[in-house]
Amino acid sequence: MARKTDASGDALVTIPKGEWRRPTRRRVVGIRDKLRSVYGIPIMPPHEQPLDELVLTVLSQSTNDRNRDVAYERLRERFDDWEAVMEAPNAEVEEAIRPGGISKVKSKRIQEILRAIDDSPEGRGLDLSFLREATVPEGQRYLCSLPGVGRKTAACVLLFAYGLRDVPVDTHVSRVGMRLRILRPGAPFEELHDEMLDLSPRGEELELHVNLLRHGRRTCHARRPDCPACVLARVCPSRQL
Ligand code: SF4
């Protein structure tokens, strides 16, 4: 096991794959139950708007939820539909999403993604509803073939738009999961996504994602985790008490 320290002074632990022992189902269920006792069971029915989810996820990069939402609302108010966003001069899209930060990069990326979807050889246009019937690996492969789209964005679309069995691993989920040792510390994002999927009880993908994320935001902060107040302290090998 190698130890490094990041800029915040938090100990970063890396466990090589050969030394990693995956968590038992009992341990995962115990953690799920403790998180459930604090945060409840999130209710978020699939909204069936995959393009909205895709664009929202691009806008969420490197900013907070509030700025992301302002940028998204401005984009929806400025343009009639996603086709209008795709065909607009880039400067207009960039101006609309400016409150979300790095708007030059994001506006270009959003338009590239929309054009790639529209250019599909099947002639579907800007329609991603085929994902509802596709298998999860097919959906992941298609979404990850779009410009700049990775596993996290693909999982957001599949899970939040259609309730399919995929789990996004963002910075909060990966940090909390690694500290709890249900995810391998130091694992690359591709592996983290595969592991999250494997360890999530079937039908509870959304619950585990949302409650780990909430815990990362409210208690298991990146810099100073509030371990004395943490409901998971007794089962966490990273607790600082
Ligand atoms: S005990 Fe501390 S490090 Fe472990 S999950 Fe709770 S807040 Fe995070």
Residues whose N, C-alpha, C, O or C-beta is under 5 A from the ligand:
A	BS01	SF4	R179 T219 C220 P225 D226 C227 C230 L232 A233 C236 S238 R239 Q240
